[in-house]
Amino acid sequence: MKRTNVVKLIVDKEKHEKLKELGVITAKCWNEVNWLRMQQFKRGEKVDFVKTEKEVYWRYKNLLKVNAQQVARKNAESWRSFFSLIKAKKEGNLPGGSNQDLQTTGGMRAENTS
């Protein structure tokens, strides 16, 4: 069982707007690096994590500082997970009966919370 801590952030209106803007810029950075990598993948090219990270970093470094690099690295982590799942599927080794679960639920998965 995982433990979750919930924290309520109390900020004034000005800080709220700055945080909201930061969230929007971060999402744009994620979407852009993801799009660049997806284009490489769809063209059948090797996904170049270093090149795409640098490209997005230089575009967002003034807005996000080092966080632009962290966004790109977190995105790379997601892509590597995706590639490992593709490999596992080819080998017939998806974890926990995932093949059957995904086929019978149309790709949707529900957790039993009881």
C-alpha positions as CSV (number, residue, x, y, z in Angstrom):
1,M,0.0,0.0,0.0
2,K,1.4,3.4,-0.9
3,R,1.1,6.3,1.4
4,T,0.0,9.7,0.0
5,N,0.6,13.0,1.7
6,V,-1.8,15.8,0.7
7,V,-0.5,19.3,1.1
8,K,-2.7,22.4,0.6
9,L,-0.7,25.3,-0.7
10,I,-2.0,28.7,0.5
11,V,-0.8,31.6,-1.7
12,D,-2.0,35.0,-2.5
13,K,-3.6,35.8,-5.9
14,E,-0.3,37.1,-7.4
15,K,1.6,33.9,-6.5
16,H,-1.3,31.8,-7.7
17,E,-1.1,33.4,-11.1
18,K,2.7,32.9,-11.3
19,L,2.4,29.3,-10.3
20,K,-0.4,28.8,-12.9
21,E,1.8,30.4,-15.6
22,L,4.7,28.2,-14.6
23,G,2.5,25.1,-14.8
24,V,1.4,26.1,-18.3
25,I,4.9,26.7,-19.5
26,T,6.1,23.4,-18.0
27,A,3.2,21.6,-19.9
28,K,4.2,23.3,-23.1
29,C,7.8,22.2,-22.6
30,W,6.7,18.6,-22.0
31,N,4.4,18.6,-25.0
32,E,7.1,20.0,-27.3
33,V,9.9,17.6,-26.3
34,N,7.3,14.7,-26.5
35,W,6.2,15.9,-30.0
36,L,9.9,16.0,-31.2
37,R,10.5,12.5,-29.9
38,M,7.3,11.2,-31.3
39,Q,8.1,12.6,-34.8
40,Q,11.4,10.8,-34.7
41,F,9.7,7.6,-33.6
42,K,7.0,7.8,-36.3
43,R,9.7,8.3,-39.0
44,G,11.3,5.1,-37.8
45,E,14.4,7.0,-36.6
46,K,16.2,6.3,-33.3
47,V,14.8,8.7,-30.7
48,D,17.7,11.1,-29.9
49,F,17.2,12.0,-26.3
50,V,20.2,14.3,-26.1
51,K,19.4,16.3,-29.1
52,T,15.8,16.8,-28.2
53,E,16.7,17.7,-24.6
54,K,19.2,20.3,-25.8
55,E,16.7,21.8,-28.3
56,V,13.9,22.2,-25.8
57,Y,16.3,23.3,-23.0
58,W,17.6,26.2,-25.1
59,R,14.1,27.2,-26.0
60,Y,12.8,27.2,-22.4
61,K,15.9,27.9,-20.3
62,N,15.0,31.5,-19.7
63,L,11.5,30.7,-18.5
64,L,12.1,27.4,-16.6
65,K,15.8,27.6,-15.8
66,V,17.1,24.1,-15.0
67,N,13.6,22.8,-14.7
68,A,13.4,22.6,-18.5
69,Q,16.2,20.0,-18.4
70,Q,14.3,18.1,-15.7
71,V,11.1,18.1,-17.7
72,A,13.0,16.7,-20.7
73,R,14.7,14.0,-18.6
74,K,11.4,13.0,-17.0
75,N,9.9,12.7,-20.5
76,A,12.9,10.6,-21.6
77,E,12.2,8.3,-18.6
78,S,8.6,7.9,-19.9
79,W,9.9,7.1,-23.4
80,R,12.3,4.5,-22.1
81,S,9.5,2.9,-20.2
82,F,7.5,2.8,-23.4
83,F,10.3,1.1,-25.3
84,S,10.8,-1.5,-22.6
85,L,7.1,-2.3,-22.8
86,I,7.3,-2.7,-26.6
87,K,10.2,-5.0,-26.1
88,A,8.4,-7.0,-23.4
89,K,5.3,-7.3,-25.7
90,K,7.4,-8.6,-28.5
91,E,8.9,-11.2,-26.2
92,G,5.5,-12.0,-24.7
93,N,6.6,-10.9,-21.3
94,L,4.2,-8.1,-20.3
95,P,3.9,-8.0,-16.5
96,G,1.0,-9.5,-14.6
97,G,-1.2,-10.8,-17.4
98,S,-1.4,-7.4,-19.0
99,N,-2.0,-8.8,-22.5
100,Q,-5.2,-10.5,-21.4
101,D,-6.3,-7.6,-19.2
102,L,-5.8,-5.0,-22.0
103,Q,-7.6,-7.1,-24.6
104,T,-10.7,-7.8,-22.5
105,T,-11.0,-4.2,-21.3
106,G,-10.3,-2.4,-24.5
107,G,-7.1,-0.9,-23.1
108,M,-8.7,0.3,-19.9
109,R,-7.6,-0.9,-16.5
110,A,-9.6,-0.7,-13.3
111,E,-8.3,-1.2,-9.8
112,N,-10.1,-3.0,-7.2
113,T,-10.2,-0.6,-4.2
114,S,-12.2,-2.8,-1.8
